[in-house]
Amino acid sequence: MTLRAPPSRAGLSLTSLRPRVDARCLAGVLLFTGLVLAAAVPARAEPAPDVTDWPAVVAAAKGQEVHFYAWGGEPRINDYIAWVGKEMAERYGITLTQVKLADTAEAVTRVLAEVTAGKTDGGAVDLVWINGENFVAMKENGLLLGDAWAEKLPNRPLVDLAHYGAAILDDFGVPVDGQQSPWGRAQLVYLYDTVATPEPPRTLDALIAFVEAHPGRFTYPAPPDFVGTSFLKEIMLLALDDPSVLYRPAGADAEELVRDTLLPVLERLHPYLWRSGEAFPNGVAETRALFADGALKLALTFNPADADAAIYEGLLPETVSVTTFEDGSLGNVHFVAVPSNADDKAGALVVANFLLSPEAQARKADPAVWGDPTVLAVDALPEAERARFADEAGIDAPTLSEPHASWTAVIERVWTETFVK
């Protein structure tokens, strides 16, 4: 059975989003600016404000301007951040300024450049939307505020560690150590029409059988698109007898393992894909457009709320829902972090704490606003707070945690060498 909150009010469509940058892209940016990670001066992180004395943090934050570096390509998200800014001004006297990024690597590069130049305080970036390779790059180079501040926020006890702890405590296989605070979740799902496809495939074998029976009606975005790479990771996790190897750093035999595990599955799928696997969509938006036009019977996306959001906008019929493999679906958590050299640390901490409030989380989870799933333990909230989450979309399948970040480049390299002509 699949779960989807019924549409209840008008809204806009949702694009699946990830504040993620390919490590090769980041390396290229650093080389272009003449900054290589090995040459960076180790950051001497200023101590975090004493989060256990929260009234003092709130007092220190008053009058500060928090520069929030966040991907700015989706108006719905920008509008949500603007609402957060309004609340920050009214409640705490904080000015929240969103610095809209085309790629989170821009923020990582800026912090690295400042610290390399010896600017270990008073930096431009106060708060950054981050996860995956970006987080790993910043953590490994000492660019994040320490002292496990994220685990001491007043709203931290509301976080659902019982269900999402693996993805919150380890980001792409790397321990978070309280250096970033969870903000929202994502999960790989399939759009399908409940009338045209009343029984969508819910196992990997069933998907292969489905595409064989419906040639040309399924595809996935070409890696290194995030959703395309995520699909490949999910295949690896489901096809391996012992997927635990993917949660350790990729070793010398990683490429051989990917070839032996992933390619046999893709060789069965590709002849029956859209355009016979000779061409692939550029991203989730193009994939969803093919689905809306009827070219595809299944369309990958990385947000359970995508169906509702598209229905609200009138892009898809109300018979569209989402599903995923019953054995598990790849999922991850995205975070906010405070750079070690941030200028207005107290204000950044107050913003991060507000982002974990039931009010802010419920508004974000509403498909008519953003549709980004919550990280809170909703069932543990008071009844009035639980009611705020009535419109949140859900999936009845376990979440498969992201493999260690080092596997991404290996999987993408093998795919490119094999299928890009």
Secondary structure, DSSP 8 states (H G I E B T S, - for coil): --------S-------------HHHHHHHHHHTT--GGG-----------TTSHHHHHHHHTT-EEEEEEE---HHHHHHHHHHHHHHHHHH--EEEEEEES-THHHHHHHHHHHHTT--SSBS-SEEEE-HHHHHHHHHTT-B--TTGGGGSTTGGGB-HHHHHHHHHEETTEE-TTSSEEEEEEE-EEEEETTT-SS---SHHHHHHHHHHSTTS-----TTSHHHHHHHHHHHHHH-S-GGGGGS---TTHHHHHHHHHHHHHHHHGGGSGGGGS---SSHHHHHHHHHTTS-S-EEES-TTHHHHHHHHTSS-TTEEEE--TT-EEEEEEEEE-BTTBS-HHHHHHHHHHHTSHHHHHHHH-TTTT-----B-GGGS-HHHHGGGTT----SS-EEE---THHHHHHHHHHHHHH--
